[in-house]
Amino acid sequence: MPSEEKGRQAAAEGRAHEHIAVGLLMKRYQNVSLVDLPLSPYDIIIVRKLEDGREDIIRAQVKTAKKSISFIGGVRGGVDRTYKSDVKRYRQSTATSDVVLGVKEESDGSYSLYVVPTCLIEALEQDSISLRRIEFLKNNWEMLERCKDRDYVLAECARRGIVRPTLLEMDEE
């Protein structure tokens, strides 16, 4: 397949994965929407009603996941890699979104969401992660709902060897 065609296919797949993620999230949380802001660093908002009546808004960035998930934004893939705008290459962080959702098509044609809180991305200080390393984040709804709770996220990830427990100890000092 020519590189131009690969670029178009990747762009179509990325848009489809945004819609798939919205559909999966809507079934669970109802109040979910794609963001129609072309320069926004996130693709989806999830509005959850908390027990005390307040709303919690989660900003989610969607990424295609095959063997790994990239945490990089602001760059354009495909054949047209010279993208001229004010947006520059950046790593997802708590300033840009609350969670990265890796959409993976399974061998049976179903889809899974890998839930990677951006506070974890900040702690990892890397541009991507292997899906094998974060298998416990697959369809992990509690992690999605608590993605802004840095202590919870890092403690769970330390328990599974994704981050060093020393990161937690440094926060306590």
C-alpha positions as CSV (number, residue, x, y, z in Angstrom):
1,M,0.0,0.0,0.0
2,P,1.5,3.4,-0.9
3,S,2.4,5.7,2.0
4,E,-0.3,8.2,1.1
5,E,-2.9,5.5,1.3
6,K,-1.5,4.3,4.6
7,G,-1.8,7.8,6.0
8,R,-5.4,8.0,5.0
9,Q,-6.2,4.6,6.5
10,A,-4.5,5.6,9.8
11,A,-6.5,8.9,9.9
12,A,-9.8,7.0,9.3
13,E,-8.9,4.4,11.9
14,G,-8.1,7.1,14.4
15,R,-11.4,8.8,13.9
16,A,-13.3,5.5,14.0
17,H,-11.5,4.7,17.3
18,E,-12.7,8.0,18.8
19,H,-16.3,7.0,17.9
20,I,-15.8,3.4,19.2
21,A,-14.5,4.8,22.5
22,V,-17.5,7.2,22.8
23,G,-19.9,4.3,22.2
24,L,-18.3,2.0,24.8
25,L,-18.2,4.9,27.3
26,M,-21.8,5.9,26.6
27,K,-23.0,2.4,27.4
28,R,-21.4,2.8,30.9
29,Y,-21.6,6.5,31.7
30,Q,-24.3,7.9,29.4
31,N,-23.2,11.6,29.4
32,V,-20.2,11.3,27.0
33,S,-19.4,13.4,24.0
34,L,-16.7,13.8,21.3
35,V,-15.2,17.3,21.5
36,D,-15.6,19.3,18.4
37,L,-12.6,21.6,19.1
38,P,-9.9,21.0,16.5
39,L,-7.0,22.4,18.6
40,S,-8.1,20.7,21.8
41,P,-5.6,18.3,23.4
42,Y,-8.4,15.9,24.3
43,D,-11.0,14.1,22.1
44,I,-13.8,13.2,24.6
45,I,-15.4,14.5,27.7
46,I,-17.1,12.2,30.2
47,V,-19.5,13.9,32.7
48,R,-20.1,11.8,35.8
49,K,-22.7,12.7,38.5
50,L,-21.1,12.2,41.9
51,E,-23.0,11.0,45.0
52,D,-23.1,14.6,46.5
53,G,-24.7,15.9,43.3
54,R,-21.7,17.6,41.8
55,E,-20.3,16.8,38.4
56,D,-16.9,15.3,37.6
57,I,-15.7,16.1,34.1
58,I,-13.0,13.8,32.7
59,R,-11.0,14.9,29.6
60,A,-9.9,11.9,27.6
61,Q,-7.5,11.6,24.7
62,V,-8.0,8.6,22.4
63,K,-5.1,6.7,20.8
64,T,-5.0,3.6,18.6
65,A,-3.4,0.8,20.5
66,K,-1.9,-2.2,18.8
67,K,1.2,-3.4,20.8
68,S,1.7,-0.1,22.6
69,I,0.1,3.3,23.3
70,S,1.7,6.5,22.4
71,F,1.4,9.5,24.7
72,I,2.5,12.0,22.2
73,G,0.2,14.7,20.7
74,G,0.6,17.7,18.5
75,V,2.2,15.8,15.6
76,R,0.6,14.6,12.4
77,G,1.1,11.1,11.1
78,G,0.7,9.7,7.6
79,V,2.1,11.1,4.4
80,D,1.7,14.8,5.4
81,R,4.1,15.1,8.3
82,T,4.8,18.8,7.9
83,Y,1.9,20.2,9.9
84,K,2.0,23.9,10.2
85,S,0.1,25.2,13.3
86,D,0.7,26.7,16.7
87,V,0.4,23.2,18.2
88,K,3.8,21.6,18.9
89,R,4.8,18.1,19.8
90,Y,4.0,17.3,23.5
91,R,3.6,14.4,25.9
92,Q,0.1,14.1,27.4
93,S,0.0,15.4,31.0
94,T,-2.5,16.5,33.6
95,A,-2.4,20.0,31.9
96,T,-3.7,18.5,28.6
97,S,-6.1,15.8,29.6
98,D,-7.0,13.5,32.5
99,V,-6.6,10.1,30.8
100,V,-5.4,8.5,27.6
101,L,-7.7,5.8,26.3
102,G,-6.0,3.2,24.1
103,V,-8.5,1.6,21.8
104,K,-7.5,-1.9,20.8
105,E,-9.3,-4.2,18.4
106,E,-9.2,-7.7,19.8
107,S,-8.8,-10.8,17.6
108,D,-12.6,-11.6,17.9
109,G,-13.5,-8.1,16.5
110,S,-14.5,-6.6,19.8
111,Y,-12.8,-3.6,21.3
112,S,-11.0,-2.9,24.6
113,L,-10.1,0.4,26.2
114,Y,-6.7,0.7,28.0
115,V,-7.1,3.4,30.7
116,V,-3.9,5.4,31.3
117,P,-4.3,8.3,33.7
118,T,-2.1,11.3,32.7
119,C,-0.7,11.5,36.2
120,L,0.8,8.0,35.5
121,I,2.3,9.3,32.2
122,E,3.9,12.1,34.2
123,A,5.4,9.7,36.6
124,L,6.7,7.3,33.9
125,E,8.3,10.1,31.9
126,Q,8.2,8.2,28.7
127,D,6.5,8.6,25.3
128,S,4.7,5.3,25.1
129,I,4.1,2.0,26.9
130,S,3.6,-1.6,25.9
131,L,0.1,-3.0,26.3
132,R,1.6,-6.2,28.0
133,R,3.0,-4.0,30.7
134,I,-0.4,-2.4,31.5
135,E,-2.7,-5.3,31.0
136,F,-4.5,-4.6,34.3
137,L,-5.6,-1.2,32.9
138,K,-7.6,-2.9,30.2
139,N,-11.3,-1.9,30.7
140,N,-10.4,-0.8,34.2
141,W,-13.4,1.5,35.0
142,E,-12.3,2.2,38.6
143,M,-9.0,3.6,37.2
144,L,-11.0,5.8,34.8
145,E,-13.3,7.1,37.5
146,R,-10.3,7.8,39.8
147,C,-7.9,8.9,37.1
148,K,-7.4,12.3,38.9
149,D,-6.5,10.7,42.2
150,R,-2.7,10.6,41.8
151,D,-2.1,8.7,45.1
152,Y,-4.6,6.0,44.1
153,V,-3.2,5.7,40.6
154,L,0.4,5.5,41.6
155,A,-0.2,3.1,44.4
156,E,-2.1,0.7,42.1
157,C,0.6,1.0,39.5
158,A,3.4,0.5,42.0
159,R,1.6,-2.7,43.3
160,R,1.8,-4.0,39.8
161,G,5.4,-3.0,39.1
162,I,4.6,-0.2,36.5
163,V,6.1,2.5,38.6
164,R,8.7,2.4,41.4
165,P,7.2,2.6,44.9
166,T,9.8,5.3,45.7
167,L,7.6,7.8,43.6
168,L,5.0,7.5,46.3
169,E,7.5,8.0,49.1
170,M,8.9,11.1,47.4
171,D,5.3,12.6,47.4
172,E,5.0,12.1,51.1
173,E,8.1,14.0,52.0
